[in-house]
Amino acid sequence: MFIQTERTPNPLTLKFLPGREVAEGGAQFARGDDTARSPLAGTLLAIDGVEGIYLGADFVSVTKSEQADWMLLKPLILSDIMEHFTSGRPVLTGEGDAAPAVDEDEVTATIRELIDTRVRPAVAQDGGDIVFEGFDHGIVYLQMHGACSGCPSSTMTLKNGIETMLKHYVPEVVEVRQV
């Protein structure tokens, strides 16, 4: 098994590409979280210096502490990811936090569609994810995961990229905020 690694805009996060499906829909874990539903996240968070894991559709983003060194962490992470996938164990177990179906108005449905089709695929290329959390009084609420969470350029991405696009297509949008 060959696992590629890619840098992300966040210097504390690396993206690991195992060449197979990881977790459709994504899942995020941080040090101290209950990782019972993800054996892979539990194994990776047990490595000293690893602070966060984001499981994307076809990648694993790993966020380290500022003091940790990628030269020491990377071989341990690669080994654990390889061992996990060759063992055949699931990446996620159970249903997890599947969101219940919600009746949405036309504006909210349009915003969700734009986020899912135009924003999320682009952000996934950088090892992250952006999830629509809601729309209220002209404000779109988004939650950033993986490499995007804590990334120095995430505020600029939200304001100059996503907010501008949403305002163009959905005149009811006046602002985008990170949850």
Backbone bond lengths (Angstrom), bond angles and torsions (degrees), N, CA, C in turn:
res aa  C-N    CA-C-N  psi(-1)  N-CA   C-N-CA  omega(-1)  CA-C   N-CA-C  phi
1 M - - - 1.454 - - 1.524 108.56 -
2 F 1.328 115.56 134.61 1.456 121.31 179.12 1.522 108.20 -114.87
3 I 1.318 117.26 125.33 1.460 122.23 179.99 1.519 108.02 -113.34
4 Q 1.324 115.59 120.86 1.465 120.34 177.37 1.527 108.93 -85.23
5 T 1.320 115.89 153.18 1.460 120.47 172.64 1.520 108.47 -124.35
6 E 1.317 115.08 147.11 1.458 120.95 177.16 1.514 109.06 -135.63
7 R 1.309 115.49 144.11 1.462 120.14 172.29 1.521 108.09 -72.63
8 T 1.315 115.17 158.37 1.457 121.13 175.66 1.531 107.07 -123.44
9 P 1.317 118.12 169.56 1.467 119.46 176.35 1.533 112.49 -62.52
10 N 1.314 117.20 -20.32 1.461 122.03 177.69 1.532 108.15 -90.66
11 P 1.331 119.83 113.87 1.464 121.21 -176.64 1.532 114.16 -64.65
12 L 1.320 117.43 -15.33 1.468 120.48 178.65 1.529 112.19 -90.29
13 T 1.332 117.76 -1.42 1.459 121.27 -175.89 1.519 111.36 -125.85
14 L 1.330 115.71 134.16 1.467 122.71 172.56 1.525 108.07 -116.55
15 K 1.327 115.29 149.99 1.458 122.76 179.62 1.529 107.89 -107.74
16 F 1.339 116.27 126.28 1.460 122.71 179.82 1.522 108.47 -110.46
17 L 1.339 117.29 125.98 1.462 123.03 -176.79 1.529 109.30 -113.82
18 P 1.346 117.26 103.29 1.465 119.58 -177.60 1.527 114.62 -80.37
19 G 1.329 117.84 -2.89 1.458 119.75 178.43 1.511 113.65 79.36
20 R 1.316 117.06 21.91 1.462 122.19 177.92 1.519 109.52 -155.00
21 E 1.323 116.71 170.16 1.453 120.94 179.06 1.527 109.73 -63.78
22 V 1.321 116.11 137.80 1.469 121.18 178.48 1.519 109.60 -108.34
23 A 1.321 118.17 -69.51 1.469 120.66 -177.57 1.519 110.30 -152.15
24 E 1.319 116.75 95.39 1.465 120.68 177.97 1.520 108.97 -59.47
25 G 1.316 116.62 129.42 1.461 120.66 -178.75 1.514 113.45 95.04
26 G 1.333 117.81 -19.66 1.462 121.87 175.37 1.513 114.83 77.83
27 A 1.307 115.24 155.58 1.467 122.80 176.32 1.519 107.63 -157.78
28 Q 1.316 116.26 138.42 1.455 121.57 -178.25 1.520 110.39 -119.30
29 F 1.337 115.32 140.46 1.461 122.34 178.63 1.515 109.17 -138.13
30 A 1.318 116.35 143.56 1.467 121.93 176.92 1.522 108.94 -125.06
31 R 1.313 115.51 159.83 1.462 120.24 177.03 1.523 108.45 -52.96
32 G 1.317 115.90 131.83 1.461 121.48 -179.44 1.520 113.76 94.80
33 D 1.348 117.95 -14.52 1.466 120.87 177.76 1.528 110.22 -73.12
34 D 1.311 115.81 158.59 1.457 121.79 171.82 1.528 107.31 -75.11
35 T 1.312 117.21 117.95 1.463 121.36 -177.85 1.526 111.78 -108.41
36 A 1.332 116.84 20.39 1.464 120.32 -177.78 1.525 112.48 -57.58
37 R 1.329 117.52 -31.46 1.469 119.22 -178.22 1.524 113.18 -85.01
38 S 1.346 117.89 -0.59 1.456 120.34 176.32 1.526 110.66 -141.07
39 P 1.324 116.71 97.62 1.467 119.31 176.77 1.532 112.64 -57.64
40 L 1.333 117.11 -36.16 1.459 120.23 -179.73 1.523 110.94 -65.95
41 A 1.330 117.71 -47.33 1.468 120.61 178.85 1.521 110.30 -61.11
42 G 1.331 117.63 -40.33 1.464 120.84 179.00 1.514 112.36 -61.65
43 T 1.315 116.58 -42.87 1.466 121.37 178.95 1.525 111.15 -64.01
44 L 1.330 116.63 -45.41 1.465 120.13 -177.91 1.525 112.10 -68.68
45 L 1.328 117.24 -38.40 1.469 119.79 179.31 1.525 112.51 -71.34
46 A 1.311 117.07 -14.74 1.466 120.39 176.25 1.529 111.82 -76.40
47 I 1.323 117.42 -13.19 1.466 121.75 178.09 1.527 108.32 -75.53
48 D 1.314 116.45 126.53 1.462 120.95 179.27 1.523 109.91 -61.98
49 G 1.323 116.69 124.78 1.452 121.79 -179.65 1.518 113.40 106.18
50 V 1.342 117.96 -16.24 1.465 121.17 177.03 1.524 107.58 -86.65
51 E 1.335 115.82 125.91 1.467 121.42 -176.23 1.516 113.80 -108.88
52 G 1.340 118.07 -24.98 1.449 120.03 -177.10 1.505 112.78 -155.90
53 I 1.338 114.98 151.76 1.460 122.41 179.52 1.519 107.44 -132.79
54 Y 1.331 116.43 134.52 1.461 120.57 169.19 1.521 106.91 -124.33
55 L 1.331 115.67 123.24 1.451 121.74 178.54 1.522 108.06 -97.50
56 G 1.320 116.66 109.18 1.458 121.82 179.86 1.514 110.70 -95.01
57 A 1.314 116.42 -175.92 1.459 121.08 -177.98 1.531 111.79 -58.55
58 D 1.332 116.76 -42.92 1.467 119.79 -178.02 1.519 112.45 -137.05
59 F 1.329 116.62 23.46 1.461 120.19 -178.59 1.526 110.73 -150.79
60 V 1.334 114.11 163.76 1.461 122.62 172.98 1.519 106.52 -124.37
61 S 1.336 116.93 120.78 1.463 120.60 174.71 1.518 108.00 -98.26
62 V 1.312 115.73 131.63 1.461 121.26 -179.77 1.520 108.15 -119.20
63 T 1.336 115.68 127.26 1.459 121.82 178.03 1.516 108.51 -108.75
64 K 1.323 116.14 130.56 1.460 121.89 -178.27 1.522 110.77 -104.81
65 S 1.318 116.05 166.03 1.466 120.09 172.47 1.526 108.59 -73.81
66 E 1.317 117.15 162.09 1.471 120.30 -179.59 1.523 111.85 -63.74
67 Q 1.332 117.57 -31.38 1.463 121.07 -176.89 1.528 112.57 -79.36
68 A 1.327 118.11 -22.80 1.462 121.41 -176.42 1.531 110.63 -71.81
69 D 1.321 116.07 154.99 1.459 123.36 -177.12 1.529 109.34 -113.53
70 W 1.350 117.31 124.90 1.456 120.68 179.79 1.529 112.04 -58.82
71 M 1.328 117.27 -32.52 1.473 120.24 -179.57 1.532 111.30 -60.74
72 L 1.326 117.07 -31.34 1.467 121.11 178.65 1.528 111.73 -89.14
73 L 1.319 117.11 -36.10 1.464 121.40 -176.28 1.531 113.61 -76.48
74 K 1.313 116.20 -41.78 1.459 120.83 -171.64 1.535 113.81 -54.55
75 P 1.327 120.46 -46.82 1.468 119.37 179.01 1.532 112.94 -62.66
76 L 1.337 117.48 -36.94 1.465 121.08 178.66 1.531 110.71 -66.55
77 I 1.321 116.01 -42.52 1.463 121.33 -179.78 1.525 110.31 -65.30
78 L 1.334 116.67 -47.72 1.466 120.61 178.92 1.521 111.15 -58.35
79 S 1.314 117.01 -43.26 1.457 121.61 179.60 1.526 111.52 -62.19
80 D 1.335 116.74 -44.74 1.464 120.35 -178.75 1.530 111.93 -67.99
81 I 1.332 117.23 -38.69 1.464 119.89 178.13 1.529 109.63 -65.87
82 M 1.322 116.84 -45.60 1.462 120.77 179.68 1.528 111.19 -60.88
83 E 1.322 116.49 -46.03 1.470 120.49 -179.95 1.523 110.45 -61.78
84 H 1.317 117.05 -41.03 1.465 120.31 -179.37 1.527 111.08 -61.70
85 F 1.333 117.65 -50.21 1.454 120.20 -176.34 1.525 112.70 -70.10
86 T 1.313 118.05 -33.54 1.471 118.97 178.36 1.520 111.72 -74.50
87 S 1.330 117.92 -20.78 1.471 120.82 178.89 1.525 112.40 -76.10
88 G 1.339 117.04 -20.34 1.453 120.31 -179.35 1.523 114.72 83.71
89 R 1.334 117.36 2.38 1.464 119.96 178.42 1.526 110.10 -68.63
90 P 1.337 117.80 153.38 1.464 120.18 178.51 1.524 111.20 -72.80
91 V 1.317 115.86 151.39 1.462 120.69 175.93 1.523 109.58 -76.91
92 L 1.334 115.79 -41.67 1.467 122.20 176.79 1.518 108.73 -127.35
93 T 1.316 116.29 141.90 1.460 120.94 177.23 1.522 108.86 -115.81
94 G 1.304 117.66 149.08 1.467 121.13 177.14 1.507 112.24 73.31
95 E 1.304 114.43 -175.29 1.460 121.21 -176.92 1.517 112.89 -82.62
96 G 1.335 118.21 -26.30 1.456 121.13 179.49 1.504 112.16 66.31
97 D 1.333 116.21 -140.95 1.449 119.46 -176.56 1.523 111.69 -104.64
98 A 1.330 116.61 59.95 1.457 119.08 175.29 1.519 108.90 -66.32
99 A 1.311 115.43 130.70 1.460 119.72 -177.11 1.521 110.35 -75.98
100 P 1.318 117.11 137.14 1.454 119.49 177.49 1.531 110.15 -68.62
101 A 1.319 115.52 151.00 1.455 119.48 177.71 1.526 109.20 -65.33
102 V 1.329 116.12 138.14 1.449 121.23 -176.73 1.523 108.54 -128.99
103 D 1.338 116.28 137.06 1.455 120.07 172.90 1.521 107.57 -73.02
104 E 1.339 116.02 127.34 1.470 120.19 -178.51 1.516 109.75 -120.47
105 D 1.327 114.90 147.93 1.454 118.42 172.92 1.532 108.11 -75.35
106 E 1.323 115.67 172.33 1.467 120.67 -175.26 1.530 112.59 -63.06
107 V 1.329 118.38 -39.59 1.465 121.83 -179.31 1.528 110.00 -64.46
108 T 1.332 117.06 -47.18 1.463 121.13 -179.96 1.526 110.95 -62.96
109 A 1.316 116.99 -41.63 1.465 120.78 178.70 1.529 110.78 -62.80
110 T 1.322 117.18 -38.89 1.474 121.13 178.24 1.524 110.66 -65.85
111 I 1.334 116.94 -43.58 1.470 120.58 178.68 1.521 109.94 -61.47
112 R 1.331 116.68 -47.65 1.472 120.57 179.68 1.526 110.82 -59.28
113 E 1.317 117.02 -42.71 1.469 121.83 179.17 1.531 111.24 -61.25
114 L 1.332 117.24 -45.19 1.466 120.87 178.81 1.526 111.30 -63.37
115 I 1.326 117.46 -42.72 1.471 120.98 178.58 1.530 109.86 -62.17
116 D 1.344 116.59 -47.14 1.465 120.33 -176.00 1.527 113.66 -69.68
117 T 1.333 117.63 -34.13 1.469 118.81 -175.06 1.521 114.54 -96.57
118 R 1.329 118.17 -27.92 1.463 120.05 -175.88 1.525 113.85 -109.64
119 V 1.324 117.13 -35.99 1.462 119.72 -173.93 1.524 111.80 -91.36
120 R 1.322 117.02 -52.87 1.467 120.32 -174.65 1.530 113.83 -56.41
121 P 1.339 119.48 -44.46 1.477 117.82 178.58 1.531 112.94 -61.07
122 A 1.323 117.28 -38.54 1.466 120.42 179.78 1.525 110.80 -67.92
123 V 1.311 116.85 -41.49 1.463 121.18 -178.69 1.541 110.25 -69.27
124 A 1.327 117.08 -34.22 1.469 120.61 178.49 1.520 111.29 -61.73
125 Q 1.331 117.07 -30.23 1.467 120.01 177.75 1.519 111.48 -63.32
126 D 1.330 116.88 -25.12 1.466 121.45 178.21 1.520 112.26 -95.75
127 G 1.330 117.63 8.60 1.457 120.27 176.46 1.517 114.71 85.82
128 G 1.318 116.73 23.38 1.455 119.30 -178.79 1.506 112.89 -136.45
129 D 1.304 114.66 -168.34 1.449 121.21 178.97 1.518 108.16 -155.84
130 I 1.313 116.30 152.35 1.460 122.55 174.53 1.518 105.91 -129.08
131 V 1.328 115.22 126.68 1.454 120.93 -176.47 1.526 109.64 -115.36
132 F 1.325 115.48 130.89 1.452 122.07 176.75 1.528 108.73 -69.39
133 E 1.334 116.46 126.34 1.465 121.35 -179.89 1.526 112.70 -108.01
134 G 1.341 116.80 -25.97 1.451 117.97 179.14 1.518 113.05 167.21
135 F 1.332 114.28 170.55 1.462 122.33 178.00 1.524 106.81 -139.68
136 D 1.348 115.52 122.85 1.458 119.84 -176.69 1.524 109.81 -147.56
137 H 1.320 116.36 123.55 1.464 122.58 177.15 1.536 112.37 51.38
138 G 1.314 116.70 44.71 1.456 121.02 176.47 1.519 115.31 85.13
139 I 1.324 117.35 -3.91 1.466 120.40 -177.49 1.529 109.88 -106.75
140 V 1.332 115.36 127.69 1.458 122.15 176.63 1.527 107.17 -95.48
141 Y 1.321 116.41 128.76 1.461 122.09 179.30 1.524 108.92 -106.70
142 L 1.339 115.43 124.32 1.459 121.94 -178.84 1.520 109.68 -125.60
143 Q 1.322 115.13 147.96 1.460 120.11 176.11 1.524 108.06 -116.56
144 M 1.336 115.50 131.88 1.459 121.02 -177.76 1.529 109.80 -100.30
145 H 1.335 115.05 139.77 1.464 121.38 -178.37 1.523 110.45 -128.55
146 G 1.320 115.03 165.62 1.461 121.01 175.20 1.512 112.38 63.00
147 A 1.316 115.58 -136.73 1.467 120.94 -177.17 1.521 112.20 -62.01
148 C 1.334 117.22 -24.43 1.473 120.49 -178.61 1.520 112.19 -74.78
149 S 1.303 116.62 -26.22 1.459 120.47 179.95 1.526 108.95 -72.78
150 G 1.314 116.66 114.30 1.455 121.03 -179.78 1.522 114.44 84.19
151 C 1.318 117.12 4.80 1.465 120.27 179.78 1.526 109.94 -71.73
152 P 1.335 117.55 136.66 1.461 120.18 179.97 1.533 113.46 -58.20
153 S 1.328 117.88 -30.14 1.469 119.48 -177.48 1.524 113.31 -94.94
154 S 1.335 118.39 5.47 1.467 119.91 -176.13 1.522 112.83 -66.29
155 T 1.308 118.46 -36.82 1.467 120.66 179.00 1.523 110.51 -64.48
156 M 1.325 116.40 -40.95 1.458 120.28 178.55 1.526 110.15 -66.34
157 T 1.332 116.90 -40.13 1.464 120.74 177.46 1.525 110.32 -60.04
158 L 1.329 116.16 -44.48 1.464 120.34 179.89 1.522 111.50 -62.90
159 K 1.311 116.77 -51.26 1.460 120.88 -173.64 1.532 113.46 -76.78
160 N 1.325 116.83 -51.39 1.465 120.02 -174.48 1.523 113.68 -81.78
161 G 1.309 116.51 -26.94 1.458 119.11 -177.55 1.517 112.87 -100.34
162 I 1.308 116.01 -68.39 1.456 120.87 -172.86 1.528 111.71 -67.87
163 E 1.326 117.34 -47.12 1.462 120.07 -178.64 1.533 110.96 -61.08
164 T 1.310 117.27 -44.12 1.461 121.26 179.82 1.525 110.81 -61.36
165 M 1.330 117.29 -45.08 1.458 121.27 -179.70 1.529 110.90 -63.87
166 L 1.338 116.59 -47.01 1.461 119.35 -178.52 1.532 111.81 -63.58
167 K 1.330 117.30 -40.67 1.470 120.28 177.92 1.533 111.12 -62.23
168 H 1.325 116.20 -35.19 1.462 120.59 179.74 1.527 111.10 -65.23
169 Y 1.333 117.09 -47.08 1.452 121.59 -175.63 1.530 114.15 -87.47
170 V 1.324 117.03 -24.93 1.468 121.51 -176.53 1.529 108.41 -130.28
171 P 1.317 117.63 93.97 1.461 120.88 -175.72 1.537 114.25 -58.78
172 E 1.315 117.68 -21.66 1.462 121.63 179.78 1.531 112.48 -69.94
173 V 1.317 117.96 -17.69 1.463 122.10 -179.83 1.534 109.24 -77.75
174 V 1.346 115.57 126.78 1.465 119.77 177.16 1.524 112.01 -113.53
175 E 1.348 116.98 -20.62 1.456 120.17 -178.02 1.529 110.12 -160.95
176 V 1.333 115.73 154.25 1.458 122.88 172.97 1.510 107.45 -120.60
177 R 1.344 116.27 131.53 1.465 120.85 179.15 1.523 110.40 -128.06
178 Q 1.322 114.32 145.88 1.461 120.68 174.88 1.527 109.37 -85.31
179 V 1.328 115.71 134.32 1.463 120.95 178.39 1.519 108.06 -78.99
